């Protein structure tokens, strides 16, 4: 039986729209729109009878706030996990992007062309972040074999899950995944002959946000873990 890892990006945050570098200092939580997104996700999880075995969340406020909606829907306590945090910005925490660009060498390229350069003094580089976040995700599936694990986290962590699953290093050209707020990404993890294998079953699922929009061109699809889905 595979271990299922379902990653949920937080709702729209103030750091997303202002824009501010949102570490523990700069992150002041969700916008009204972000809370509305999280409420729609909660309704979808509840209406589809979604079930899981454990619920984890990044300790950043925007993820904690989103996780509270998820916990209410699925009836599980939230376990905090610092390793699910977004890339740690060091002294740039709370800066505007304009301030960062004026202060740090080639800030617009640091995450794309210079993966080993820290985002700012005391912060992580893209490469060190991918290693840290990937190791954190690997620990979750190893800690809960044959279980369904939900983790409320960040776009960067979801990107890191692809690096982990595909066995990629962080030094090559970065691929942008454009992870949507409150989207669901669903991995299945199996170990066959002592070799791990990751299978992607769903990415960027935001059907709960599209259902009320006239331009939505696809129906809501049951989330893995809903009562009417067959296990396996």
N, C-alpha and C positions, 0 to 999 in steps of 0.2 A: 504494500500500500504506500503510495507516495506521500510525502509531506507537502502540504499546500502552503504557499506563502502569498498572501494577498496584501499588496502595498497600496495605501491610500494617501494621495497628496492632500495636504491641508487646504482649507478654503482660502479664498482671496484674502490677503493680509494687507495691512497698511504699508508694510515694507515693499510689497509688490507694486503698489500704485503711486507711491510718493515721489521717487523711489528712494529707499533708504537701505543701507546695508544692515540686515536684520539678524544680528547675533542675540545673545541674551540681553544686551542693553538696548539695541535698536528695534527689537521686535516688540510691538505693543498689541499684538493679537490681530484678530480678524476685523475686516470692514463689515458694514451692515450687509453688503452683497455677499461677503464670504460666509457670514452666519446664515444667510438665506440658502446658499449652496449646501452648507452642512446640514441644514434642516431638511432639504430635499433628499440628501443622501440618507439621513436618518429615516425618513418616511419610506424610502425605497427598501432599505434593509429590513425594516419592520414588516412591510407589506409582503415581502418575498420570503419571510421566515428564514432569513440568513442566520446561520449558526457557525460558530467557531469555537476553538478550544482555549485560545489565549489571545489577549489584546495588548499590544505594546504601542508606545508612542514616544516620539522624540520629546525631549524636555524643553524645547523652544515653545514660547507661548502660543504661537499660531497653530502648532500641531496639538498642543495640550487642549486648546479650546475646541478644535475639530474632533479630537478623540472623545471628548465628553458627549458629543452628539452620537458618535458611533457606539459608545458604551451604553447609552440609554436605549439604543435600538436593539442591541444584541445581548444585553444583560450580563456583561462581563466587566470586572474591574480593569482599570488601566495600569499596566506595569510600565514605569518610566525607564527609558533606555537612552543614555547620553550618546551612544554610538550611532543613533539614528538622526542626530543633528545634521543640519546642512553644513556646508563647508564653513569652518571656523575662521572669522575674519580678523582676529587679533585686534590691534589698535584701531582698525577701521570700523569696528562695531559701532553702529549708530551714525556713522558719517552719511552724508548724501553722496550720491554717485559723482556729483560734480566735485565735491571735496576730495574724494578718492582719486579721481582722474587728475586733479591738480597736484596731488601729493606723492603718488606712488609711480615708479617708472612703468611705462607702457601698460597701464591698467587694462586698456581695452583688449590687449593680447595675452594677458597673463594666464588666462584659463584655456587659451587655444594654441598659442605658439610657444609658450614657456611653461609647460606643465610642472616643472620643478621649482618655479619661483613662487614664494609665498604670496598670498593675496595682499598681505601687509605685514608689518613687523609683528611677530608673535602669532601670526595666522598660519593656516595650512596652504600648501600648494594643491593644485588639482590632483597631482599624483598621490600625495600623502592622503588626501581626502578619499580618493577612490579605494586606496588600500584600507583605510580605517572603516569606511562605510561598508565595503565588501566583506571585510572580516566580521563586522557586526551582523550582517545578514546571514552569513554562513553559520555564525554561532546560534542564531535563532532556529534555523532548520535542524541543526545538530542537537540542540537542546530539546526539541519537541518532535522526535521522529514519529511519522505516521499520524500527525496531527494537522489541524488547520490553524495557521498562525496569521493574525492580522496585525499589520504595523502601520500606524499613521505617521507619515514622515514628510519628505520634501522631494522636489523635483530632482535635485542632484543625487539623492539617495536612490531614487528610482533609476536614474541614468547609471549609477554605479552597479545596480543589479544586473544590467546588461553586460557590463565589463566583467563582472563575476561569472555570469552564466556562460559567456562566450570565451572566457579565458584570455581576455585582452589586457594588455598593459596600458598605462596611462600616457605613454610617451608618443603615441601615434596621433594622427589627426582626430580631433574630437568630433563626435557626431552629435548634433543637437536632436533631442527627442520631443521638445515642445510639450512637456507634460502638463495636462490641464488640472486646474484646481478641483479638488474632490474626486479626481479620476481614480479608477481601480485598475491595477495591474496584477495579473494572476500568474504565478509560477507554480509548477510542480517539480519537486525535487526527489529523485530516487537514487539509490546506491545499488549498482549492479556489478557484482564481482569486485567489490571494493572501489569501484570507480563512480564518482558522482555524475549525474546527468540532470540538466535543467531543461524543462519544456515550458515554453511560453504559451499560455492559453488565452490571455486577454491583455490588451494594452490600451490605456487612455479611454476606458469605458466611462462616459459621462451621460449615459442615457437618461439618468434622473434629472439632468439639467436641460436636456433637449426635448423632453416629452411635451412641454407646454409651449414650445416655440413653433410658429407656423412653418418655418423652413426646415424643421427636423425631417430628415429623409429616411430615418430608420427607427423601428419600434424599440421600446425598452426591452432589453434581453435579460432574463433572470441571471442574477449574480451567482457565481459558483458558491455552493454552500446553501442555496435556497432549498426548502423542504422538497420541492418537486424535482430536484436534480439527483440523478443516480450517482452514488459514489464510485470512485475508481478512475 
